[in-house]
Amino acid sequence: MKFVKYSHYFETRFIYAKATWISQTNEDRLTLFQKDYPNIDRGKMHIMPNYPPKAWRNHLKPWHERKKNSMVYVGSLAFESTYIREFCDWIKSQEYYTLDIYSYNFHLEVENYLNNIHDDKIRFFPRGIEYDLLPTILNQYSIGVILHKAFNENYKYNATNKLFEYLACDLNVWFSKELLGCFKYINSGSYPIVKPFDFLNLERINPYGLETAKNYKPRHYWCEDVYNKLLVEIEKV
Protein backbone atom coordinates (compact mmCIF):
# COMPACT_ATOMS: atom_id res chain seq x y z
CA MET A 1 0.00 0.00 0.00
CA LYS A 2 2.91 2.35 0.61
CA PHE A 3 4.08 1.78 -2.97
CA VAL A 4 0.58 2.44 -4.32
CA LYS A 5 0.36 5.64 -2.30
CA TYR A 6 3.77 6.76 -3.55
CA SER A 7 2.86 5.92 -7.16
CA HIS A 8 -0.31 7.98 -6.91
CA TYR A 9 1.66 10.88 -5.40
CA PHE A 10 4.21 10.62 -8.22
CA GLU A 11 1.43 10.57 -10.82
CA THR A 12 -0.42 13.60 -9.50
CA ARG A 13 2.63 15.72 -8.60
CA PHE A 14 4.99 14.89 -11.47
CA ILE A 15 3.36 13.06 -14.38
CA TYR A 16 0.30 15.33 -14.61
CA ALA A 17 2.59 18.34 -14.95
CA LYS A 18 4.70 16.67 -17.66
CA ALA A 19 1.87 15.05 -19.61
CA THR A 20 0.72 16.52 -22.91
CA TRP A 21 -2.50 14.48 -23.04
CA ILE A 22 -4.83 13.60 -20.14
CA SER A 23 -8.18 12.05 -20.93
CA GLN A 24 -11.46 11.21 -19.23
CA THR A 25 -14.33 9.19 -20.68
CA ASN A 26 -16.95 11.98 -20.70
CA GLU A 27 -17.52 15.68 -20.01
CA ASP A 28 -18.81 15.13 -16.47
CA ARG A 29 -15.73 13.18 -15.45
CA LEU A 30 -13.50 15.78 -17.04
CA THR A 31 -15.23 18.52 -15.04
CA LEU A 32 -14.76 16.57 -11.79
CA PHE A 33 -11.10 15.98 -12.65
CA GLN A 34 -10.57 19.70 -13.26
CA LYS A 35 -12.16 20.42 -9.89
CA ASP A 36 -9.68 18.07 -8.20
CA TYR A 37 -6.69 19.44 -10.13
CA PRO A 38 -7.45 23.08 -11.03
CA ASN A 39 -3.83 23.93 -11.81
CA ILE A 40 -3.55 21.57 -14.79
CA ASP A 41 -3.70 23.26 -18.19
CA ARG A 42 -7.17 22.71 -19.73
CA GLY A 43 -5.57 22.34 -23.15
CA LYS A 44 -4.06 18.99 -22.08
CA MET A 45 -7.45 17.49 -21.28
CA HIS A 46 -9.50 15.47 -23.73
CA ILE A 47 -12.58 13.26 -23.80
CA MET A 48 -11.99 9.66 -24.92
CA PRO A 49 -15.05 7.41 -24.47
CA ASN A 50 -14.58 3.64 -24.31
CA TYR A 51 -16.19 2.58 -27.58
CA PRO A 52 -16.05 -0.89 -29.20
CA PRO A 53 -14.36 -1.56 -32.59
CA LYS A 54 -16.12 -1.10 -35.93
CA ALA A 55 -15.57 -4.78 -36.72
CA TRP A 56 -18.47 -5.58 -34.39
CA ARG A 57 -20.87 -4.51 -37.15
CA ASN A 58 -19.83 -7.61 -39.12
CA HIS A 59 -21.53 -9.88 -36.57
CA LEU A 60 -24.95 -8.28 -36.38
CA LYS A 61 -28.20 -10.15 -36.96
CA PRO A 62 -31.23 -8.40 -38.45
CA TRP A 63 -33.97 -7.51 -35.97
CA HIS A 64 -36.42 -10.08 -37.34
CA GLU A 65 -33.94 -12.89 -36.53
CA ARG A 66 -33.68 -11.94 -32.84
CA LYS A 67 -35.88 -13.21 -30.07
CA LYS A 68 -38.39 -10.50 -29.27
CA ASN A 69 -38.41 -9.19 -25.67
CA SER A 70 -35.20 -11.04 -24.84
CA MET A 71 -33.03 -9.21 -22.30
CA VAL A 72 -29.34 -9.60 -21.51
CA TYR A 73 -27.07 -8.31 -18.74
CA VAL A 74 -23.28 -8.52 -18.98
CA GLY A 75 -21.04 -7.35 -16.15
CA SER A 76 -20.02 -7.67 -12.53
CA LEU A 77 -22.62 -8.44 -9.88
CA ALA A 78 -23.07 -7.40 -6.25
CA PHE A 79 -26.21 -6.56 -4.31
CA GLU A 80 -24.60 -3.35 -3.03
CA SER A 81 -23.74 -2.00 -6.48
CA THR A 82 -26.41 -3.41 -8.81
CA TYR A 83 -30.17 -3.94 -8.96
CA ILE A 84 -29.79 -7.60 -9.89
CA ARG A 85 -32.17 -8.86 -7.20
CA GLU A 86 -34.85 -6.24 -7.90
CA PHE A 87 -34.69 -6.81 -11.65
CA CYS A 88 -34.81 -10.60 -11.42
CA ASP A 89 -37.77 -10.37 -9.06
CA TRP A 90 -39.55 -8.21 -11.62
CA ILE A 91 -38.78 -10.63 -14.46
CA LYS A 92 -40.22 -13.46 -12.37
CA SER A 93 -43.40 -11.47 -11.71
CA GLN A 94 -44.42 -11.12 -15.37
CA GLU A 95 -44.47 -13.20 -18.55
CA TYR A 96 -43.37 -10.73 -21.19
CA TYR A 97 -39.55 -10.76 -20.98
CA THR A 98 -36.69 -13.23 -20.53
CA LEU A 99 -33.30 -12.37 -18.99
CA ASP A 100 -29.89 -13.97 -19.58
CA ILE A 101 -27.10 -12.95 -17.18
CA TYR A 102 -23.40 -13.25 -18.09
CA SER A 103 -20.84 -12.60 -15.38
CA TYR A 104 -17.57 -14.05 -14.08
CA ASN A 105 -17.11 -11.37 -11.40
CA PHE A 106 -19.77 -11.74 -8.72
CA HIS A 107 -20.21 -11.99 -4.97
CA LEU A 108 -20.99 -15.38 -3.47
CA GLU A 109 -24.39 -14.30 -2.16
CA VAL A 110 -25.40 -13.16 -5.66
CA GLU A 111 -24.29 -16.48 -7.14
CA ASN A 112 -26.34 -18.36 -4.54
CA TYR A 113 -29.35 -16.17 -5.24
CA LEU A 114 -29.17 -16.68 -9.02
CA ASN A 115 -28.55 -20.42 -8.76
CA ASN A 116 -31.66 -20.76 -6.61
CA ILE A 117 -33.94 -19.02 -9.08
CA HIS A 118 -36.14 -21.71 -10.57
CA ASP A 119 -37.69 -19.82 -13.43
CA ASP A 120 -37.23 -20.60 -17.12
CA LYS A 121 -37.29 -16.88 -17.93
CA ILE A 122 -33.94 -16.28 -16.16
CA ARG A 123 -30.65 -17.97 -17.04
CA PHE A 124 -27.27 -17.38 -15.38
CA PHE A 125 -23.95 -17.97 -17.20
CA PRO A 126 -21.19 -17.74 -14.54
CA ARG A 127 -18.32 -17.92 -17.05
CA GLY A 128 -19.28 -14.57 -18.55
CA ILE A 129 -18.31 -13.66 -22.11
CA GLU A 130 -14.87 -12.96 -23.53
CA TYR A 131 -14.74 -9.40 -24.90
CA ASP A 132 -14.08 -10.46 -28.51
CA LEU A 133 -17.13 -12.74 -28.41
CA LEU A 134 -19.54 -10.08 -27.15
CA PRO A 135 -21.03 -9.15 -30.56
CA THR A 136 -21.71 -12.78 -31.49
CA ILE A 137 -23.61 -13.28 -28.21
CA LEU A 138 -25.31 -9.91 -27.86
CA ASN A 139 -26.82 -10.01 -31.34
CA GLN A 140 -29.17 -12.77 -30.18
CA TYR A 141 -31.05 -10.32 -27.93
CA SER A 142 -33.27 -7.29 -28.35
CA ILE A 143 -32.63 -5.44 -25.04
CA GLY A 144 -29.50 -4.84 -22.96
CA VAL A 145 -29.93 -3.82 -19.33
CA ILE A 146 -27.51 -1.77 -17.22
CA LEU A 147 -28.18 -2.63 -13.59
CA HIS A 148 -25.56 -0.48 -11.85
CA LYS A 149 -26.57 1.71 -8.94
CA ALA A 150 -25.21 5.24 -8.59
CA PHE A 151 -23.43 4.23 -5.40
CA ASN A 152 -20.57 6.69 -5.95
CA GLU A 153 -19.74 9.72 -8.10
CA ASN A 154 -17.89 7.53 -10.58
CA TYR A 155 -21.00 5.53 -11.47
CA LYS A 156 -23.40 8.44 -11.17
CA TYR A 157 -21.70 10.44 -13.91
CA ASN A 158 -20.44 7.55 -16.01
CA ALA A 159 -21.83 6.46 -19.37
CA THR A 160 -20.80 2.84 -18.91
CA ASN A 161 -18.93 0.81 -21.51
CA LYS A 162 -21.93 -1.51 -21.71
CA LEU A 163 -24.12 1.29 -23.01
CA PHE A 164 -21.98 1.62 -26.14
CA GLU A 165 -21.42 -2.12 -26.48
CA TYR A 166 -25.16 -2.75 -26.41
CA LEU A 167 -25.84 0.06 -28.88
CA ALA A 168 -23.08 -1.14 -31.20
CA CYS A 169 -24.94 -4.45 -31.39
CA ASP A 170 -28.28 -2.69 -32.03
CA LEU A 171 -29.79 -3.55 -28.65
CA ASN A 172 -32.34 -1.32 -27.00
CA VAL A 173 -30.99 -0.23 -23.61
CA TRP A 174 -32.61 0.07 -20.18
CA PHE A 175 -30.68 1.80 -17.40
CA SER A 176 -31.33 3.12 -13.89
CA LYS A 177 -32.53 6.72 -13.74
CA GLU A 178 -29.79 7.32 -11.14
CA LEU A 179 -27.08 7.09 -13.82
CA LEU A 180 -26.96 10.69 -14.93
CA GLY A 181 -24.07 10.07 -17.32
CA CYS A 182 -26.36 8.01 -19.55
CA PHE A 183 -29.07 10.65 -19.91
CA LYS A 184 -27.60 12.39 -22.94
CA TYR A 185 -28.05 9.15 -24.89
CA ILE A 186 -31.78 8.75 -24.18
CA ASN A 187 -33.67 8.02 -27.38
CA SER A 188 -37.18 6.77 -28.11
CA GLY A 189 -37.80 7.91 -31.69
CA SER A 190 -35.87 5.15 -33.45
CA TYR A 191 -34.18 1.83 -32.77
CA PRO A 192 -32.04 1.24 -30.76
CA ILE A 193 -34.12 2.79 -27.98
CA VAL A 194 -32.41 4.05 -24.79
CA LYS A 195 -34.61 4.55 -21.71
CA PRO A 196 -34.16 5.25 -17.98
CA PHE A 197 -36.22 3.34 -15.42
CA ASP A 198 -36.84 3.47 -11.69
CA PHE A 199 -35.44 0.08 -10.70
CA LEU A 200 -36.77 0.49 -7.16
CA ASN A 201 -40.34 0.68 -8.46
CA LEU A 202 -40.35 -1.76 -11.35
CA GLU A 203 -43.84 -2.94 -10.46
CA ARG A 204 -45.14 0.34 -11.86
CA ILE A 205 -43.85 -0.50 -15.33
CA ASN A 206 -46.38 -1.64 -17.90
CA PRO A 207 -44.28 -4.21 -19.80
CA TYR A 208 -46.27 -3.98 -23.02
CA GLY A 209 -45.30 -1.65 -25.83
CA LEU A 210 -42.08 -0.35 -24.29
CA GLU A 211 -39.90 -1.19 -27.27
CA THR A 212 -41.80 0.50 -30.08
CA ALA A 213 -40.23 3.03 -32.45
CA LYS A 214 -40.98 4.17 -35.99
CA ASN A 215 -37.69 3.39 -37.68
CA TYR A 216 -34.12 2.14 -37.29
CA LYS A 217 -31.09 4.40 -36.90
CA PRO A 218 -27.75 2.71 -36.15
CA ARG A 219 -25.55 4.29 -33.48
CA HIS A 220 -21.97 4.98 -34.51
CA TYR A 221 -19.78 4.73 -31.41
CA TRP A 222 -16.46 3.31 -32.65
CA CYS A 223 -13.11 3.32 -30.91
CA GLU A 224 -11.25 3.98 -34.17
CA ASP A 225 -12.85 7.42 -34.42
CA VAL A 226 -11.66 8.25 -30.89
CA TYR A 227 -8.16 6.79 -31.10
CA ASN A 228 -7.37 8.52 -34.39
CA LYS A 229 -7.33 11.85 -32.55
CA LEU A 230 -4.76 10.52 -30.10
CA LEU A 231 -2.65 9.00 -32.89
CA VAL A 232 -2.47 12.38 -34.61
CA GLU A 233 -1.05 13.90 -31.40
CA ILE A 234 1.44 11.05 -30.99
CA GLU A 235 2.63 11.52 -34.58
CA LYS A 236 3.27 15.20 -33.85
CA VAL A 237 5.64 14.22 -31.05
C-alpha positions in Angstrom: 0.0 0.0 0.0 2.9 2.3 0.6 4.1 1.8 -3.0 0.6 2.4 -4.3 0.4 5.6 -2.3 3.8 6.8 -3.5 2.9 5.9 -7.2 -0.3 8.0 -6.9 1.7 10.9 -5.4 4.2 10.6 -8.2 1.4 10.6 -10.8 -0.4 13.6 -9.5 2.6 15.7 -8.6 5.0 14.9 -11.5 3.4 13.1 -14.4 0.3 15.3 -14.6 2.6 18.3 -15.0 4.7 16.7 -17.7 1.9 15.0 -19.6 0.7 16.5 -22.9 -2.5 14.5 -23.0 -4.8 13.6 -20.1 -8.2 12.0 -20.9 -11.5 11.2 -19.2 -14.3 9.2 -20.7 -16.9 12.0 -20.7 -17.5 15.7 -20.0 -18.8 15.1 -16.5 -15.7 13.2 -15.4 -13.5 15.8 -17.0 -15.2 18.5 -15.0 -14.8 16.6 -11.8 -11.1 16.0 -12.6 -10.6 19.7 -13.3 -12.2 20.4 -9.9 -9.7 18.1 -8.2 -6.7 19.4 -10.1 -7.5 23.1 -11.0 -3.8 23.9 -11.8 -3.6 21.6 -14.8 -3.7 23.3 -18.2 -7.2 22.7 -19.7 -5.6 22.3 -23.1 -4.1 19.0 -22.1 -7.5 17.5 -21.3 -9.5 15.5 -23.7 -12.6 13.3 -23.8 -12.0 9.7 -24.9 -15.1 7.4 -24.5 -14.6 3.6 -24.3 -16.2 2.6 -27.6 -16.1 -0.9 -29.2 -14.4 -1.6 -32.6 -16.1 -1.1 -35.9 -15.6 -4.8 -36.7 -18.5 -5.6 -34.4 -20.9 -4.5 -37.2 -19.8 -7.6 -39.1 -21.5 -9.9 -36.6 -25.0 -8.3 -36.4 -28.2 -10.2 -37.0 -31.2 -8.4 -38.5 -34.0 -7.5 -36.0 -36.4 -10.1 -37.3 -33.9 -12.9 -36.5 -33.7 -11.9 -32.8 -35.9 -13.2 -30.1 -38.4 -10.5 -29.3 -38.4 -9.2 -25.7 -35.2 -11.0 -24.8 -33.0 -9.2 -22.3 -29.3 -9.6 -21.5 -27.1 -8.3 -18.7 -23.3 -8.5 -19.0 -21.0 -7.4 -16.2 -20.0 -7.7 -12.5 -22.6 -8.4 -9.9 -23.1 -7.4 -6.2 -26.2 -6.6 -4.3 -24.6 -3.4 -3.0 -23.7 -2.0 -6.5 -26.4 -3.4 -8.8 -30.2 -3.9 -9.0 -29.8 -7.6 -9.9 -32.2 -8.9 -7.2 -34.8 -6.2 -7.9 -34.7 -6.8 -11.6 -34.8 -10.6 -11.4 -37.8 -10.4 -9.1 -39.5 -8.2 -11.6 -38.8 -10.6 -14.5 -40.2 -13.5 -12.4 -43.4 -11.5 -11.7 -44.4 -11.1 -15.4 -44.5 -13.2 -18.5 -43.4 -10.7 -21.2 -39.5 -10.8 -21.0 -36.7 -13.2 -20.5 -33.3 -12.4 -19.0 -29.9 -14.0 -19.6 -27.1 -12.9 -17.2 -23.4 -13.3 -18.1 -20.8 -12.6 -15.4 -17.6 -14.0 -14.1 -17.1 -11.4 -11.4 -19.8 -11.7 -8.7 -20.2 -12.0 -5.0 -21.0 -15.4 -3.5 -24.4 -14.3 -2.2 -25.4 -13.2 -5.7 -24.3 -16.5 -7.1 -26.3 -18.4 -4.5 -29.4 -16.2 -5.2 -29.2 -16.7 -9.0 -28.5 -20.4 -8.8 -31.7 -20.8 -6.6 -33.9 -19.0 -9.1 -36.1 -21.7 -10.6 -37.7 -19.8 -13.4 -37.2 -20.6 -17.1 -37.3 -16.9 -17.9 -33.9 -16.3 -16.2 -30.6 -18.0 -17.0 -27.3 -17.4 -15.4 -23.9 -18.0 -17.2 -21.2 -17.7 -14.5 -18.3 -17.9 -17.0 -19.3 -14.6 -18.5 -18.3 -13.7 -22.1 -14.9 -13.0 -23.5 -14.7 -9.4 -24.9 -14.1 -10.5 -28.5 -17.1 -12.7 -28.4 -19.5 -10.1 -27.2 -21.0 -9.2 -30.6 -21.7 -12.8 -31.5 -23.6 -13.3 -28.2 -25.3 -9.9 -27.9 -26.8 -10.0 -31.3 -29.2 -12.8 -30.2 -31.0 -10.3 -27.9 -33.3 -7.3 -28.3 -32.6 -5.4 -25.0 -29.5 -4.8 -23.0 -29.9 -3.8 -19.3 -27.5 -1.8 -17.2 -28.2 -2.6 -13.6 -25.6 -0.5 -11.9 -26.6 1.7 -8.9 -25.2 5.2 -8.6 -23.4 4.2 -5.4 -20.6 6.7 -5.9 -19.7 9.7 -8.1 -17.9 7.5 -10.6 -21.0 5.5 -11.5 -23.4 8.4 -11.2 -21.7 10.4 -13.9 -20.4 7.6 -16.0 -21.8 6.5 -19.4 -20.8 2.8 -18.9 -18.9 0.8 -21.5 -21.9 -1.5 -21.7 -24.1 1.3 -23.0 -22.0 1.6 -26.1 -21.4 -2.1 -26.5 -25.2 -2.7 -26.4 -25.8 0.1 -28.9 -23.1 -1.1 -31.2 -24.9 -4.5 -31.4 -28.3 -2.7 -32.0 -29.8 -3.5 -28.6 -32.3 -1.3 -27.0 -31.0 -0.2 -23.6 -32.6 0.1 -20.2 -30.7 1.8 -17.4 -31.3 3.1 -13.9 -32.5 6.7 -13.7 -29.8 7.3 -11.1 -27.1 7.1 -13.8 -27.0 10.7 -14.9 -24.1 10.1 -17.3 -26.4 8.0 -19.6 -29.1 10.6 -19.9 -27.6 12.4 -22.9 -28.1 9.1 -24.9 -31.8 8.8 -24.2 -33.7 8.0 -27.4 -37.2 6.8 -28.1 -37.8 7.9 -31.7 -35.9 5.2 -33.5 -34.2 1.8 -32.8 -32.0 1.2 -30.8 -34.1 2.8 -28.0 -32.4 4.1 -24.8 -34.6 4.5 -21.7 -34.2 5.3 -18.0 -36.2 3.3 -15.4 -36.8 3.5 -11.7 -35.4 0.1 -10.7 -36.8 0.5 -7.2 -40.3 0.7 -8.5 -40.4 -1.8 -11.3 -43.8 -2.9 -10.5 -45.1 0.3 -11.9 -43.9 -0.5 -15.3 -46.4 -1.6 -17.9 -44.3 -4.2 -19.8 -46.3 -4.0 -23.0 -45.3 -1.7 -25.8 -42.1 -0.3 -24.3 -39.9 -1.2 -27.3 -41.8 0.5 -30.1 -40.2 3.0 -32.5 -41.0 4.2 -36.0 -37.7 3.4 -37.7 -34.1 2.1 -37.3 -31.1 4.4 -36.9 -27.8 2.7 -36.1 -25.5 4.3 -33.5 -22.0 5.0 -34.5 -19.8 4.7 -31.4 -16.5 3.3 -32.7 -13.1 3.3 -30.9 -11.3 4.0 -34.2 -12.9 7.4 -34.4 -11.7 8.3 -30.9 -8.2 6.8 -31.1 -7.4 8.5 -34.4 -7.3 11.8 -32.6 -4.8 10.5 -30.1 -2.7 9.0 -32.9 -2.5 12.4 -34.6 -1.1 13.9 -31.4 1.4 11.1 -31.0 2.6 11.5 -34.6 3.3 15.2 -33.9 5.6 14.2 -31.1 
